[in-house]
């Protein structure tokens, strides 16, 4: 069955390489068209927690299909699915079969149905692809441990007689794990042995896996642990691999979108733009949270521009990936613990350049902190319960005095959900906000963030009052009457050369 599947994939790939991106009779898309087509707002779905489609209490593909109207209404143009492959753990980040879907999650037929229905609504689908390591229960690793002479032995990294098993470093005495046939390297834990990318066969396996899913219709991948592909964090070698991977995929699907998890500062992140369209901006996320929490601007616009300038040293087509928090971090609402501050954080990152990523539940203000499971609680569709509600674990943070839900918030124009929906629809309908560059604006007021978003000859001026009090800025709009308000979620007082904004409010205008 596996061989037939691979043959079918190969035929599809050949067709994709022969037929231009626009179709048999159309012209291939230009680099700029491809660049524009990759822009949008992405919604991260931790599959087990999102929506239950078969009544077993676990989130699954059928649940996502059933909630496609919700995603359309929210306005997102892409979804990122956390791992869906067979795995012994609830989070699925340790894969046992790269060519299948975990039975708890669904079937390949359901996955193809999900993609078809998403595409019919203009929603792209990217999937988590965990190529850095496998599960220790993967057949490759089992074969490698049973027979040191197995061809799969070199799919993994094994200590030799010269290896210092207790070498000092950030992962000291934690990365080499004992086994009856030797010590193997596993950066994260002994259940996730690292793959050996010095082995050309491993690199070819990784490409074949990506080809398989592209042939099924996925629009790209979120690549886990991108900077750790070689032991001891050999970043240059990791980058070389990702450039090789990207170049290979571009021949198959030129508009495939690749976003990297490189959890480090912008200087480390920047070179990865040689191999990726986007990289999650962890530094910027921290700064947005800090600014929303404190009510003061710490140079958000200037820092964003500086990051992008740094990235553009490595790629002409940079798409930043701003976000607030993800499945590995304390939720933004737990950090901010204030509805208006949460709205402000959303306003900021949903008006910045790049592709914003919304972590499921963020749009209703779900909380979660501490152990990872707490950050991945069931999505709250209802105040109490109802069809499709995931019950994969009890809610500890989103219950009792604090239990936000879609049911409660969709009918409230002042809710966090309505705030997200308004901003996402605003962004999707405005080219400068969706794909334009950022031009920082000196507001002369440390409580107001100001910048211009510009795409070709179109521009939008964005102002955010981060503070809990009215704030004013001097601003010569050059014929203020010719500016049109695109968005305002507070009160605005216009003077001759002064604009006053009500507490924690935003204003977007265009000329």
RAJOUR-V276694 format. One line per field, one symbol per residue. burial: # if it has 24 or more other ideal C-beta (glycine too) atoms within 12 Angstrom, else .. A space follows every 10 residues. Layout:
BEGIN
burial->???
END
This chain:
BEGIN
burial->........#. .##..#.... #......... ...##.#### ########## ###....### ########.# #..####### #######.## ########## ##.###.#.# #.###.##.. #.######## ######.#.# #..##..... .#######.. .......... ....###... ..######.# #######.#. .##.###### ########## ########## ###.#..##. ######.### .######### ####.#.### ########## ########## ###.###### #.######.# #..##.#### ########## ######.### ########## ########## #########. ..######## ##.....### ###.#.##.. .######.## ....###### ########.# .#######.# #.#.#.#### #####...## #######... ###.#.#... ..#.###### .#......## ########## .
END
